[in-house]
Amino acid sequence: MAGSDEAVAVIGAGAGGLASAIALAAAGYPVTVYEAASGPGGKIRQLSPGGRPIDTGPTVFTMREVFERLFGLAGLSLDQAVGLAPMPVLARHAWQDDRAFDLPADRAAARDAVGDFFGAREAEGFGRFTADARRVHDALRTRFMEADKPGPLAMGARFGLKGLPDLLATRPFQTLWDRLGTYFADPRLRQLFGRYATYAGGSPFLAPSTLMLIAHVELEGVWQVTGGMGALARAMEAAARRLGVTFRYGTRVRRIEAAGGAVQALHLADGERVPVRAIVANMDAGAVSSGLLGDQAAFAVNAPVSRAQRSLSAVTWAVEARARGFELAHHTVIFGADYRGEFEAILQQRVLPADPTVYICAQDRHGGAAPDGAERLLLLVNAPADGDLGRPHDEEIEACTDRMLAALARRGLHLSLTAVDRTGPAQLETLFPGTGGAIYGPAPHGPWSPFRRAGARTRLKGLWLAGGSVHPSAGVPLAVLSGLTCARQFLADRASTSRSRPVAMAGGISTPSATTAASA
């Protein structure tokens, strides 16, 4: 472990900030995390409308090996840090009729289930789809997801001539929706797997087909976190504290001071000036680019995101309710009738869809049985990221609530709400300023969208970026990878500047070269 007296300030206690704090503290740096909220997690949020916590941000835990590496930096195993239970069913899906389709987590069982529900031809297509999803995942994991941000030419160089077949197999110029049509004739299956685009905040009709790799990630395992995803954020905080990281909650950073092209200090909202020469900003990169941390940081990041380039936002309802009729699973998706029209309404007309797809997380459904009494539910519909304009208005959201509950009732699910805490794009903009409520940073639309994301390095010496709006993409495990990549680049730059020998850290983070595509 390398030791250093140079303090590092991390702005934001989201997944990327917590990961970078853990990695840098493990390398011997004193780290202080500044967070405007009262606790860790960022978009990993919980609300308690009825007195019990309900996840209102991410609800799916995947890519456990990423977290094994992260907690390993603090001398912990993942199982020591959090309680995890594998989920035998990835999700229950329903369309316009009374039948529901459960997608098992086991690959062979999933193929059989597809065949039983949709027919033998679709089962054959599912086999081809999952094989190709694995190939796309394997092609991009070390070359893109776990590597420093590449440009298009650098990406091609990472594949080389021998890897050209793998690069071509990713088909980045084909949309996810179109590629799904090469596997499935049934539009319901295209909807089911097209929904993976929304995991990155995009439309399946615009997102590149590379996002099909999410299917492989989920079939490798999905787990339920004991205590909800909020428990994961608290475990990451505890791991950081174990390494000596200091947390200052309820502390908003107003701007970054720089001189001579280098960071000099943080200025806090209460007027305090904190001298510091190294900062990791775990914030929306587009918000930093727009001036949220001052003009000098904005110039250094230069990653503007126009309104049209923003990812999806959402309206969420954290509720305690009694459910009857349609039997919920832990994860349930009830699709609207017009999937293409739904995304056109959100992204082009900038309104809430008339018949939205509804995602429901039933946190108290562990083995499929409904709990006695009221249960905790998260309901979510996608929305335009116009929270900075105050849209959708409260009246629009109220109308959407009525339409959603009526649509669920038509499909057999009747909810009697006993406690409700609603969040829309305007509230998300307040929580995460400069985003308009966009949850995932820039939208993953078009083949060049992966290269439009900001990387960890900026043009201001001493300022790095981490988080879900930064390379590689959105989602908790990828935000963690961004934090680990940020730490690796930080250490590489420090090793290069000091002309010292390369620093090596446990967990696969090394600094022999700033361009090494080593596992983060």
ZIBELPE-V612847 format. One line per field, one symbol per residue. ss: DSSP state (H for helix, E for strand, L for the rest). psi: psi as a letter, one per 30 degrees, with the letter a starting at -180 (. if undefined). burial: I if it has 24 or more other C-alpha atoms within 12 Angstrom, else O. A space follows every 10 residues. Layout:
BEGIN
ss=???
psi=???
burial=???
END
This chain:
BEGIN
ss=LLLLLLLEEE ELLEHHHHHH HHHHHHLLLL EEEEELLLLL ELLLLEELLL LLLEELLLLL ELLHHHHHHH HHLLLLLHHH HLLEEELLEE EEEELLLLLE EEEELLHHHH HHHHHHHHLH HHHHHHHHHH HHHHHHHHHH HHHHHLLLLL LHHHHHHHHL LLLHHHHHHH LLLLEHHHHH LLLLLLHHHH HHHHHHHHHH LLLLLLEEHH HHHHHHHHHL LLEEELLLHH HHHHHHHHHH HHLLLEEEEL LLEEEEEEEL LEEEEEEELL LLEEELLLEE ELLLHHHHHL LLLLHHHHHH HLLLLLHHHE LLEEEEEEEE EEEEELLLLL EEEELLLLHH HHHHHHHLLL LLLLLLLEEE EELLLLLLLL LLLLEEEEEE EEELLLHHHL LLLHHHHHHH HHHHHHHHHH LLEEEEEEEE EEELHHHHHH HLLLLLLLLL LELLELLLHH HHLELLELLL ELEEELLLLE LLLLLHHHHH HHHHHHHHHH HHHHHHHHLL LLLEELLLEE LLLLLLLLLL
psi=kklkfkkkkk jkhaeeeeee eeeeeffgkk kkkkkelfll ecfilklifg fkkkkgbkfk jlhffefeee fffggllefe elkkkkkfke lkkkbfafkk kkjlfkeeee eeeeeeefle eeeeeeeeee eeeeeeeeef dffdegllkl leeeeeeeea efgeeeeeff iffkleeeef ffekfkfeee eeffffeffg glkfffklff fffeeeeeff kklkkkglfe eeeeeeeeee efggkkkjlg jkkelkklkh gkkelkklfg fkkjkkfkkj jilkeeeeff gfgleeeeee ehikjleffk llalkkjjlk lkklckjkae kkkjklfiee eeeeeefefh lkleilkkkk jjfgjegfkk lkaklkkkkk kllkigffgg lkleeeeeee eeeeeeeeef gfjkkjkfkk jkkaeeeeee eikgfgfkfg bkkhklffef ffklaeklgk kfklkllffl kealkeeeee eeeeeeeeee eeeeeeefgl lkkkllggkl hfkfgkhlk.
burial=OIOOOOIIII IIIIIIIIII IIIIIIIIII IIIIIIIOII IIIIIIIOIO OOIIIIIIII IIIIIIIIII IIIIIIOIOO IIOIOIIIII IIIIIOOOOI IIIIIIIOOI IIIIIOOIOO OIIIIIIOII IIIIIIIIII IIIIIIIIII OOOOIOOIIO OOOOOIIOII IIOIIIIIII IIIIOIIIII IIIIIIIIII IIIIIIIIII IIIIIIIIII IIIIIIOIII IIIIIIIIII IIIIIIIIIO IIIIIIIIOO OOIIIIIIOO OOOIOIIIII IIIIIIIIII IIIIOIIIII IIIIIOIIII IIIIIIIIII IIIOOIIIII IIIIIIIOII IIIIOIIOOI IIIIIIIIII IIIIIIOOOI IOOIIIIIII IIIIIIIIOO IIIOOOIOOI IOOIIOIIOO IIIOIOIOII IIIIIIIIIO IIIIIIIIII IIIIIIOOII IIIIIIIIII IIIIIIIIII IIIIIIIIII IIIIIIIIII IIIIIOOOOO OIIIIIIIII IIIIIIIIII
END
